[in-house]
Amino acid sequence: MTMNNNTLTVSPCAHCGGQAKVERNEHRRTVSSFRVVCMKCGIQTRHYASYIEAVKAWNARPDDVLPDGLKAVYDHNRKGEMKP
């Protein structure tokens, strides 16, 4: 995550590695929200009140947000090794 002129660099998609972009959604003239969307696979964040909150949420990776035990499950499932 890099800060340049009070903006954050959007990391590649943690799911597929695709390029992502920040979308601004205007709900009313004075209310906006922001989300980050992967241009390749379509995965996205929820809506956030600010650009910075949306990018920080997008840039968070499993190492940053999952407890140790759940990270192993995430890594296992991400590799497609999960069996029914």
Jmol script that loads the backbone (N, CA, C; Angstrom):
load data "model"
ATOM      1  N   MET A   1       0.857  -1.163   0.000  1.00  0.00           N
ATOM      2  CA  MET A   1       0.000   0.000   0.000  1.00  0.00           C
ATOM      3  C   MET A   1       0.905   1.227   0.000  1.00  0.00           C
ATOM      4  N   THR A   2       0.735   2.062  -0.982  1.00  0.00           N
ATOM      5  CA  THR A   2       1.570   3.250  -1.114  1.00  0.00           C
ATOM      6  C   THR A   2       0.717   4.496  -1.035  1.00  0.00           C
ATOM      7  N   MET A   3       1.222   5.511  -0.317  1.00  0.00           N
ATOM      8  CA  MET A   3       0.506   6.770  -0.244  1.00  0.00           C
ATOM      9  C   MET A   3       1.196   7.783  -1.136  1.00  0.00           C
ATOM     10  N   ASN A   4       0.419   8.399  -2.006  1.00  0.00           N
ATOM     11  CA  ASN A   4       0.912   9.454  -2.880  1.00  0.00           C
ATOM     12  C   ASN A   4      -0.096  10.579  -2.879  1.00  0.00           C
ATOM     13  N   ASN A   5       0.331  11.766  -2.451  1.00  0.00           N
ATOM     14  CA  ASN A   5      -0.559  12.929  -2.456  1.00  0.00           C
ATOM     15  C   ASN A   5      -1.904  12.646  -1.787  1.00  0.00           C
ATOM     16  N   ASN A   6      -1.863  12.029  -0.611  1.00  0.00           N
ATOM     17  CA  ASN A   6      -3.054  11.714   0.168  1.00  0.00           C
ATOM     18  C   ASN A   6      -3.975  10.694  -0.487  1.00  0.00           C
ATOM     19  N   THR A   7      -3.497   9.927  -1.445  1.00  0.00           N
ATOM     20  CA  THR A   7      -4.281   8.840  -2.009  1.00  0.00           C
ATOM     21  C   THR A   7      -3.517   7.542  -1.825  1.00  0.00           C
ATOM     22  N   LEU A   8      -4.237   6.450  -1.815  1.00  0.00           N
ATOM     23  CA  LEU A   8      -3.625   5.140  -1.684  1.00  0.00           C
ATOM     24  C   LEU A   8      -3.586   4.452  -3.034  1.00  0.00           C
ATOM     25  N   THR A   9      -2.565   3.665  -3.273  1.00  0.00           N
ATOM     26  CA  THR A   9      -2.482   2.852  -4.472  1.00  0.00           C
ATOM     27  C   THR A   9      -3.341   1.613  -4.271  1.00  0.00           C
ATOM     28  N   VAL A  10      -4.176   1.294  -5.228  1.00  0.00           N
ATOM     29  CA  VAL A  10      -5.042   0.121  -5.155  1.00  0.00           C
ATOM     30  C   VAL A  10      -4.226  -1.108  -5.547  1.00  0.00           C
ATOM     31  N   SER A  11      -4.174  -2.086  -4.650  1.00  0.00           N
ATOM     32  CA  SER A  11      -3.432  -3.320  -4.911  1.00  0.00           C
ATOM     33  C   SER A  11      -4.167  -4.188  -5.929  1.00  0.00           C
ATOM     34  N   PRO A  12      -3.444  -5.103  -6.588  1.00  0.00           N
ATOM     35  CA  PRO A  12      -4.119  -6.064  -7.469  1.00  0.00           C
ATOM     36  C   PRO A  12      -5.093  -6.918  -6.653  1.00  0.00           C
ATOM     37  N   CYS A  13      -6.034  -7.528  -7.317  1.00  0.00           N
ATOM     38  CA  CYS A  13      -7.035  -8.371  -6.667  1.00  0.00           C
ATOM     39  C   CYS A  13      -6.361  -9.528  -5.927  1.00  0.00           C
ATOM     40  N   ALA A  14      -6.735  -9.728  -4.675  1.00  0.00           N
ATOM     41  CA  ALA A  14      -6.186 -10.831  -3.883  1.00  0.00           C
ATOM     42  C   ALA A  14      -6.739 -12.176  -4.354  1.00  0.00           C
ATOM     43  N   HIS A  15      -7.840 -12.153  -5.062  1.00  0.00           N
ATOM     44  CA  HIS A  15      -8.490 -13.376  -5.518  1.00  0.00           C
ATOM     45  C   HIS A  15      -7.893 -13.877  -6.841  1.00  0.00           C
ATOM     46  N   CYS A  16      -7.777 -12.956  -7.835  1.00  0.00           N
ATOM     47  CA  CYS A  16      -7.341 -13.396  -9.164  1.00  0.00           C
ATOM     48  C   CYS A  16      -6.102 -12.667  -9.685  1.00  0.00           C
ATOM     49  N   GLY A  17      -5.676 -11.600  -8.990  1.00  0.00           N
ATOM     50  CA  GLY A  17      -4.515 -10.840  -9.433  1.00  0.00           C
ATOM     51  C   GLY A  17      -4.839  -9.760 -10.454  1.00  0.00           C
ATOM     52  N   GLY A  18      -6.120  -9.599 -10.779  1.00  0.00           N
ATOM     53  CA  GLY A  18      -6.524  -8.606 -11.768  1.00  0.00           C
ATOM     54  C   GLY A  18      -6.402  -7.179 -11.266  1.00  0.00           C
ATOM     55  N   GLN A  19      -6.491  -6.243 -12.204  1.00  0.00           N
ATOM     56  CA  GLN A  19      -6.442  -4.813 -11.879  1.00  0.00           C
ATOM     57  C   GLN A  19      -7.782  -4.405 -11.275  1.00  0.00           C
ATOM     58  N   ALA A  20      -7.716  -3.521 -10.281  1.00  0.00           N
ATOM     59  CA  ALA A  20      -8.932  -3.049  -9.616  1.00  0.00           C
ATOM     60  C   ALA A  20      -9.044  -1.542  -9.736  1.00  0.00           C
ATOM     61  N   LYS A  21     -10.265  -1.044  -9.598  1.00  0.00           N
ATOM     62  CA  LYS A  21     -10.479   0.401  -9.645  1.00  0.00           C
ATOM     63  C   LYS A  21     -11.463   0.813  -8.556  1.00  0.00           C
ATOM     64  N   VAL A  22     -11.376   2.075  -8.170  1.00  0.00           N
ATOM     65  CA  VAL A  22     -12.292   2.635  -7.186  1.00  0.00           C
ATOM     66  C   VAL A  22     -13.465   3.247  -7.940  1.00  0.00           C
ATOM     67  N   GLU A  23     -14.667   2.886  -7.518  1.00  0.00           N
ATOM     68  CA  GLU A  23     -15.873   3.472  -8.099  1.00  0.00           C
ATOM     69  C   GLU A  23     -16.518   4.388  -7.076  1.00  0.00           C
ATOM     70  N   ARG A  24     -16.941   5.551  -7.541  1.00  0.00           N
ATOM     71  CA  ARG A  24     -17.666   6.491  -6.682  1.00  0.00           C
ATOM     72  C   ARG A  24     -19.138   6.398  -7.055  1.00  0.00           C
ATOM     73  N   ASN A  25     -19.973   6.188  -6.060  1.00  0.00           N
ATOM     74  CA  ASN A  25     -21.407   6.090  -6.269  1.00  0.00           C
ATOM     75  C   ASN A  25     -22.081   7.262  -5.590  1.00  0.00           C
ATOM     76  N   GLU A  26     -22.843   8.003  -6.345  1.00  0.00           N
ATOM     77  CA  GLU A  26     -23.558   9.137  -5.768  1.00  0.00           C
ATOM     78  C   GLU A  26     -24.990   8.725  -5.504  1.00  0.00           C
ATOM     79  N   HIS A  27     -25.381   8.776  -4.238  1.00  0.00           N
ATOM     80  CA  HIS A  27     -26.728   8.397  -3.847  1.00  0.00           C
ATOM     81  C   HIS A  27     -27.667   9.594  -3.896  1.00  0.00           C
ATOM     82  N   ARG A  28     -27.153  10.725  -3.575  1.00  0.00           N
ATOM     83  CA  ARG A  28     -27.864  11.999  -3.645  1.00  0.00           C
ATOM     84  C   ARG A  28     -26.814  13.032  -4.010  1.00  0.00           C
ATOM     85  N   ARG A  29     -27.221  14.248  -4.148  1.00  0.00           N
ATOM     86  CA  ARG A  29     -26.255  15.287  -4.518  1.00  0.00           C
ATOM     87  C   ARG A  29     -25.158  15.467  -3.488  1.00  0.00           C
ATOM     88  N   THR A  30     -25.459  15.217  -2.220  1.00  0.00           N
ATOM     89  CA  THR A  30     -24.471  15.468  -1.170  1.00  0.00           C
ATOM     90  C   THR A  30     -23.910  14.199  -0.546  1.00  0.00           C
ATOM     91  N   VAL A  31     -24.406  13.025  -0.946  1.00  0.00           N
ATOM     92  CA  VAL A  31     -23.960  11.774  -0.328  1.00  0.00           C
ATOM     93  C   VAL A  31     -23.300  10.895  -1.379  1.00  0.00           C
ATOM     94  N   SER A  32     -22.077  10.488  -1.113  1.00  0.00           N
ATOM     95  CA  SER A  32     -21.356   9.594  -2.009  1.00  0.00           C
ATOM     96  C   SER A  32     -20.805   8.423  -1.212  1.00  0.00           C
ATOM     97  N   SER A  33     -20.565   7.340  -1.890  1.00  0.00           N
ATOM     98  CA  SER A  33     -19.867   6.216  -1.275  1.00  0.00           C
ATOM     99  C   SER A  33     -18.861   5.689  -2.287  1.00  0.00           C
ATOM    100  N   PHE A  34     -17.931   4.907  -1.793  1.00  0.00           N
ATOM    101  CA  PHE A  34     -16.846   4.386  -2.627  1.00  0.00           C
ATOM    102  C   PHE A  34     -16.730   2.881  -2.415  1.00  0.00           C
ATOM    103  N   ARG A  35     -16.393   2.178  -3.483  1.00  0.00           N
ATOM    104  CA  ARG A  35     -16.087   0.757  -3.395  1.00  0.00           C
ATOM    105  C   ARG A  35     -14.997   0.453  -4.399  1.00  0.00           C
ATOM    106  N   VAL A  36     -14.298  -0.649  -4.186  1.00  0.00           N
ATOM    107  CA  VAL A  36     -13.251  -1.084  -5.112  1.00  0.00           C
ATOM    108  C   VAL A  36     -13.746  -2.354  -5.794  1.00  0.00           C
ATOM    109  N   VAL A  37     -13.570  -2.408  -7.109  1.00  0.00           N
ATOM    110  CA  VAL A  37     -14.050  -3.523  -7.919  1.00  0.00           C
ATOM    111  C   VAL A  37     -12.907  -4.063  -8.775  1.00  0.00           C
ATOM    112  N   CYS A  38     -12.754  -5.386  -8.808  1.00  0.00           N
ATOM    113  CA  CYS A  38     -11.770  -6.022  -9.687  1.00  0.00           C
ATOM    114  C   CYS A  38     -12.332  -6.030 -11.103  1.00  0.00           C
ATOM    115  N   MET A  39     -11.545  -5.543 -12.053  1.00  0.00           N
ATOM    116  CA  MET A  39     -11.976  -5.475 -13.442  1.00  0.00           C
ATOM    117  C   MET A  39     -11.942  -6.842 -14.126  1.00  0.00           C
ATOM    118  N   LYS A  40     -11.267  -7.820 -13.508  1.00  0.00           N
ATOM    119  CA  LYS A  40     -11.147  -9.142 -14.128  1.00  0.00           C
ATOM    120  C   LYS A  40     -12.225 -10.108 -13.622  1.00  0.00           C
ATOM    121  N   CYS A  41     -12.350 -10.252 -12.293  1.00  0.00           N
ATOM    122  CA  CYS A  41     -13.280 -11.254 -11.760  1.00  0.00           C
ATOM    123  C   CYS A  41     -14.546 -10.652 -11.150  1.00  0.00           C
ATOM    124  N   GLY A  42     -14.555  -9.330 -10.944  1.00  0.00           N
ATOM    125  CA  GLY A  42     -15.757  -8.673 -10.449  1.00  0.00           C
ATOM    126  C   GLY A  42     -15.936  -8.629  -8.945  1.00  0.00           C
ATOM    127  N   ILE A  43     -15.038  -9.260  -8.203  1.00  0.00           N
ATOM    128  CA  ILE A  43     -15.154  -9.200  -6.743  1.00  0.00           C
ATOM    129  C   ILE A  43     -15.031  -7.750  -6.301  1.00  0.00           C
ATOM    130  N   GLN A  44     -15.707  -7.381  -5.202  1.00  0.00           N
ATOM    131  CA  GLN A  44     -15.719  -5.985  -4.789  1.00  0.00           C
ATOM    132  C   GLN A  44     -15.875  -5.837  -3.288  1.00  0.00           C
ATOM    133  N   THR A  45     -15.527  -4.660  -2.813  1.00  0.00           N
ATOM    134  CA  THR A  45     -15.730  -4.342  -1.400  1.00  0.00           C
ATOM    135  C   THR A  45     -17.172  -3.884  -1.214  1.00  0.00           C
ATOM    136  N   ARG A  46     -17.567  -3.718   0.027  1.00  0.00           N
ATOM    137  CA  ARG A  46     -18.840  -3.069   0.311  1.00  0.00           C
ATOM    138  C   ARG A  46     -18.639  -1.575   0.070  1.00  0.00           C
ATOM    139  N   HIS A  47     -19.665  -0.792   0.232  1.00  0.00           N
ATOM    140  CA  HIS A  47     -19.561   0.661   0.063  1.00  0.00           C
ATOM    141  C   HIS A  47     -18.997   1.289   1.337  1.00  0.00           C
ATOM    142  N   TYR A  48     -18.083   2.234   1.168  1.00  0.00           N
ATOM    143  CA  TYR A  48     -17.475   2.968   2.280  1.00  0.00           C
ATOM    144  C   TYR A  48     -17.724   4.452   2.101  1.00  0.00           C
ATOM    145  N   ALA A  49     -17.679   5.180   3.205  1.00  0.00           N
ATOM    146  CA  ALA A  49     -17.937   6.619   3.183  1.00  0.00           C
ATOM    147  C   ALA A  49     -16.813   7.401   2.525  1.00  0.00           C
ATOM    148  N   SER A  50     -15.596   6.846   2.488  1.00  0.00           N
ATOM    149  CA  SER A  50     -14.482   7.581   1.898  1.00  0.00           C
ATOM    150  C   SER A  50     -13.658   6.680   0.975  1.00  0.00           C
ATOM    151  N   TYR A  51     -12.974   7.325   0.058  1.00  0.00           N
ATOM    152  CA  TYR A  51     -12.065   6.669  -0.867  1.00  0.00           C
ATOM    153  C   TYR A  51     -11.009   5.888  -0.089  1.00  0.00           C
ATOM    154  N   ILE A  52     -10.426   6.536   0.907  1.00  0.00           N
ATOM    155  CA  ILE A  52      -9.337   5.918   1.671  1.00  0.00           C
ATOM    156  C   ILE A  52      -9.818   4.671   2.413  1.00  0.00           C
ATOM    157  N   GLU A  53     -11.006   4.720   3.022  1.00  0.00           N
ATOM    158  CA  GLU A  53     -11.542   3.542   3.713  1.00  0.00           C
ATOM    159  C   GLU A  53     -11.738   2.376   2.740  1.00  0.00           C
ATOM    160  N   ALA A  54     -12.259   2.663   1.562  1.00  0.00           N
ATOM    161  CA  ALA A  54     -12.495   1.609   0.570  1.00  0.00           C
ATOM    162  C   ALA A  54     -11.185   0.965   0.123  1.00  0.00           C
ATOM    163  N   VAL A  55     -10.185   1.790  -0.159  1.00  0.00           N
ATOM    164  CA  VAL A  55      -8.897   1.254  -0.624  1.00  0.00           C
ATOM    165  C   VAL A  55      -8.198   0.476   0.494  1.00  0.00           C
ATOM    166  N   LYS A  56      -8.246   0.975   1.717  1.00  0.00           N
ATOM    167  CA  LYS A  56      -7.631   0.235   2.833  1.00  0.00           C
ATOM    168  C   LYS A  56      -8.305  -1.119   3.019  1.00  0.00           C
ATOM    169  N   ALA A  57      -9.627  -1.169   2.893  1.00  0.00           N
ATOM    170  CA  ALA A  57     -10.336  -2.447   3.021  1.00  0.00           C
ATOM    171  C   ALA A  57      -9.940  -3.390   1.888  1.00  0.00           C
ATOM    172  N   TRP A  58      -9.841  -2.872   0.672  1.00  0.00           N
ATOM    173  CA  TRP A  58      -9.452  -3.686  -0.482  1.00  0.00           C
ATOM    174  C   TRP A  58      -8.030  -4.207  -0.328  1.00  0.00           C
ATOM    175  N   ASN A  59      -7.135  -3.354   0.118  1.00  0.00           N
ATOM    176  CA  ASN A  59      -5.724  -3.724   0.220  1.00  0.00           C
ATOM    177  C   ASN A  59      -5.425  -4.668   1.373  1.00  0.00           C
ATOM    178  N   ALA A  60      -6.346  -4.817   2.314  1.00  0.00           N
ATOM    179  CA  ALA A  60      -6.148  -5.754   3.427  1.00  0.00           C
ATOM    180  C   ALA A  60      -6.086  -7.170   2.854  1.00  0.00           C
ATOM    181  N   ARG A  61      -5.140  -7.929   3.300  1.00  0.00           N
ATOM    182  CA  ARG A  61      -4.976  -9.297   2.842  1.00  0.00           C
ATOM    183  C   ARG A  61      -5.258 -10.238   4.003  1.00  0.00           C
ATOM    184  N   PRO A  62      -5.466 -11.534   3.732  1.00  0.00           N
ATOM    185  CA  PRO A  62      -5.787 -12.479   4.803  1.00  0.00           C
ATOM    186  C   PRO A  62      -4.815 -12.425   5.980  1.00  0.00           C
ATOM    187  N   ASP A  63      -3.540 -12.211   5.705  1.00  0.00           N
ATOM    188  CA  ASP A  63      -2.567 -12.109   6.790  1.00  0.00           C
ATOM    189  C   ASP A  63      -2.915 -10.954   7.719  1.00  0.00           C
ATOM    190  N   ASP A  64      -3.521  -9.894   7.161  1.00  0.00           N
ATOM    191  CA  ASP A  64      -3.842  -8.705   7.928  1.00  0.00           C
ATOM    192  C   ASP A  64      -5.127  -8.848   8.732  1.00  0.00           C
ATOM    193  N   VAL A  65      -6.084  -9.643   8.257  1.00  0.00           N
ATOM    194  CA  VAL A  65      -7.414  -9.618   8.842  1.00  0.00           C
ATOM    195  C   VAL A  65      -7.906 -10.934   9.436  1.00  0.00           C
ATOM    196  N   LEU A  66      -7.272 -12.040   9.115  1.00  0.00           N
ATOM    197  CA  LEU A  66      -7.754 -13.321   9.634  1.00  0.00           C
ATOM    198  C   LEU A  66      -6.928 -13.800  10.827  1.00  0.00           C
ATOM    199  N   PRO A  67      -7.600 -14.391  11.823  1.00  0.00           N
ATOM    200  CA  PRO A  67      -6.855 -15.032  12.911  1.00  0.00           C
ATOM    201  C   PRO A  67      -6.011 -16.177  12.339  1.00  0.00           C
ATOM    202  N   ASP A  68      -4.965 -16.553  13.037  1.00  0.00           N
ATOM    203  CA  ASP A  68      -4.025 -17.556  12.533  1.00  0.00           C
ATOM    204  C   ASP A  68      -4.688 -18.840  12.046  1.00  0.00           C
ATOM    205  N   GLY A  69      -5.608 -19.389  12.809  1.00  0.00           N
ATOM    206  CA  GLY A  69      -6.255 -20.643  12.422  1.00  0.00           C
ATOM    207  C   GLY A  69      -7.060 -20.518  11.145  1.00  0.00           C
ATOM    208  N   LEU A  70      -7.713 -19.389  10.942  1.00  0.00           N
ATOM    209  CA  LEU A  70      -8.527 -19.202   9.748  1.00  0.00           C
ATOM    210  C   LEU A  70      -7.682 -18.934   8.513  1.00  0.00           C
ATOM    211  N   LYS A  71      -6.482 -18.382   8.681  1.00  0.00           N
ATOM    212  CA  LYS A  71      -5.628 -18.124   7.531  1.00  0.00           C
ATOM    213  C   LYS A  71      -5.263 -19.435   6.839  1.00  0.00           C
ATOM    214  N   ALA A  72      -4.985 -20.477   7.614  1.00  0.00           N
ATOM    215  CA  ALA A  72      -4.643 -21.771   7.031  1.00  0.00           C
ATOM    216  C   ALA A  72      -5.815 -22.316   6.220  1.00  0.00           C
ATOM    217  N   VAL A  73      -7.036 -22.166   6.722  1.00  0.00           N
ATOM    218  CA  VAL A  73      -8.229 -22.614   5.994  1.00  0.00           C
ATOM    219  C   VAL A  73      -8.385 -21.803   4.710  1.00  0.00           C
ATOM    220  N   TYR A  74      -8.191 -20.490   4.795  1.00  0.00           N
ATOM    221  CA  TYR A  74      -8.294 -19.626   3.617  1.00  0.00           C
ATOM    222  C   TYR A  74      -7.278 -20.051   2.566  1.00  0.00           C
ATOM    223  N   ASP A  75      -6.026 -20.215   2.951  1.00  0.00           N
ATOM    224  CA  ASP A  75      -4.985 -20.603   2.002  1.00  0.00           C
ATOM    225  C   ASP A  75      -5.310 -21.946   1.353  1.00  0.00           C
ATOM    226  N   HIS A  76      -5.784 -22.882   2.157  1.00  0.00           N
ATOM    227  CA  HIS A  76      -6.132 -24.217   1.673  1.00  0.00           C
ATOM    228  C   HIS A  76      -7.253 -24.129   0.630  1.00  0.00           C
ATOM    229  N   ASN A  77      -8.299 -23.362   0.936  1.00  0.00           N
ATOM    230  CA  ASN A  77      -9.438 -23.228   0.029  1.00  0.00           C
ATOM    231  C   ASN A  77      -9.065 -22.457  -1.227  1.00  0.00           C
ATOM    232  N   ARG A  78      -8.232 -21.451  -1.098  1.00  0.00           N
ATOM    233  CA  ARG A  78      -7.850 -20.619  -2.236  1.00  0.00           C
ATOM    234  C   ARG A  78      -7.097 -21.426  -3.286  1.00  0.00           C
ATOM    235  N   LYS A  79      -6.374 -22.436  -2.858  1.00  0.00           N
ATOM    236  CA  LYS A  79      -5.610 -23.278  -3.782  1.00  0.00           C
ATOM    237  C   LYS A  79      -6.500 -24.322  -4.449  1.00  0.00           C
ATOM    238  N   GLY A  80      -7.780 -24.371  -4.064  1.00  0.00           N
ATOM    239  CA  GLY A  80      -8.695 -25.329  -4.666  1.00  0.00           C
ATOM    240  C   GLY A  80      -8.537 -26.737  -4.125  1.00  0.00           C
ATOM    241  N   GLU A  81      -7.952 -26.864  -2.945  1.00  0.00           N
ATOM    242  CA  GLU A  81      -7.718 -28.175  -2.384  1.00  0.00           C
ATOM    243  C   GLU A  81      -8.875 -28.642  -1.497  1.00  0.00           C
ATOM    244  N   MET A  82      -9.884 -27.795  -1.338  1.00  0.00           N
ATOM    245  CA  MET A  82     -11.015 -28.151  -0.473  1.00  0.00           C
ATOM    246  C   MET A  82     -11.825 -29.247  -1.167  1.00  0.00           C
ATOM    247  N   LYS A  83     -12.110 -30.292  -0.426  1.00  0.00           N
ATOM    248  CA  LYS A  83     -12.886 -31.398  -0.970  1.00  0.00           C
ATOM    249  C   LYS A  83     -14.196 -31.484  -0.210  1.00  0.00           C
ATOM    250  N   PRO A  84     -15.300 -31.780  -0.921  1.00  0.00           N
ATOM    251  CA  PRO A  84     -16.610 -31.864  -0.246  1.00  0.00           C
ATOM    252  C   PRO A  84     -16.667 -32.979   0.764  1.00  0.00           C
TER     253      PRO A  84
END
end "model"
wireframe off; spacefill off
backbone 0.3
color backbone group
